[in-house]
Amino acid sequence: MAEPVWSEGLVTRTDLDGTLLVIGHAWGPAGYAEIELAPSVFVAVDTAESNQLSSIRVEPAADRDRAGEVLDALVGAERSELLLRFAELPEGRTRRLMPQRSTDTDDWDSARRRDERSEPRFASRLPGNDAGEAFGRVVSVGALAETADEALAGAIAFVEFGELAGETAVRQDLPVLDAVAERALVHGARGLDDLAADLGELALVDADVADRLRALVMVAQKTASRDVRAALRRVENVLRAEDDRRRSDAQLSAAAAAAQAVSEPAEIQALVEPSRRVEPRSPGWHLELDDGLLTVRAPEQELGTWLRVLRAENLAPLAVVPLLAEADHDRAEALVPAELELADLVVETTRYPRVVAPGGGVEAVSQAITVGRDACEAERFGRHEQARDRWWRCAELWQALGDTTRAAVARRYADEIDRRVAGAGSAFLAERVTEALSHAG
């Protein structure tokens, strides 16, 4: 069996509604990208470090066998079986999953050492994870397709999503991507077929982008079903006709402008919800730490209340766990680095457990994330100075919000911009289309 995409240590819990959540690492200053890999099964990666898993979410409506196939591919068969067992347990406690043992001893030792680090890894690129790099790029373009504001850019992103997912399925031995590749191609081909008039405008605006789209459509036809192939062929014929007309008229133009920003309203709304810090001597509360196991006994809280555990010195996220009702009190357990003492921790209650809440308004958080995503896009376009400037601006925005961790990560990205641009990969075709149409408008 092929190695899983992610073999490092993970944390898992079951929400009160039965949703299984597998947590990788806190997302960084540019937010996260998420796709629905199978019905009711979602995977999210860090936008700025797309080979890094943020979370896998399996909702109660998901087919268990299909969810198992996805988990097998992403985190390994042994851990997949454990996760599905955990999902069936009623107490919903948080658990830590050790790294998946690799057939490569060096890889296993490296993953084990990373998991034993006292500081939780926060937006740091994993070396040598080819499957993670490829899969992360698939998720990134898939999220772009789902959130595109321009209909044409969205349709192109779906075709690019489908083609890239199909290619990754073969190259990385990830058949779990086959179904999502087919769905994306169907959606994208139908969208482009309906937007034939807009394809002509695109050819006039930017000949190079139109040529790239034609090449993408030709490649996508090789693996598409008959109906999808027919729609893609019609799109190719429109682009060929426009290319002939363009050449005869000698009409060439260039474009440069900013791409449409993407927001994530559900997560952003959580950022402005106030959290309440729990002091060790708060009335009715009892906090006990024993060899890395934090046990919290609390007065009865509102249903759906969670505990967020942070490192006191820098507010780095360590754990997030639900408060569960037990007789006349609530109780929660969380795993933290064993060398820490109670004084090294900050414990908060929250109704929105998936993010670290620095405070501030929805608009300010959205702006910080958008600037971070603009920086990532500039990296893919190979624009060093623009990317560096946007990371610095992103850091300023997170600092103003009180999130010193994400601010520090953004500053590090600015300092390492040459390395990041070299490893960012090329801009997605949908991004080039958005830029071209924005310039034309």
Secondary structure, 3 states (H helix, E strand, C coil): CCCCCCCCCEEEEECCCCCEEEECCCCECCEEEEEEEECCEEEEEECCCCCCEEEEEECCCCCHHHHHHHHHHHHCHHHHHHHHHHHHCCCCCCEEECCCCCCCHHHHHHHHHHHHCCCCCCCCCCCCCHHHHHHHHHHHHHHHHHHCCCHHHHHHHHHHHHHHHHHHHHHCCCHHHHHHHHHHHHHHHHHHHHCHHHHHHHHHHCHHHHHHHHHHHHHHCCCCCHHHHHHHHHHHHHHHHHHHHHHHHCCCCCCCCCCCCCCCHHHHHHHCCCCEEECCCCCCCEEEEECCEEEEEECCCCCCCEEEEEECCCCCEEEEEECEEECCEEEEEEECCCCCCHHHEEEEEECCCCCCCCCCCHHHHHHHHHHHHHHHHHHHCCCHHHHHHHHHHHHHHHHHHCCHHHHHHHHHHHHCHHHHHHHCCCCCHHHHHHHHHHHHC
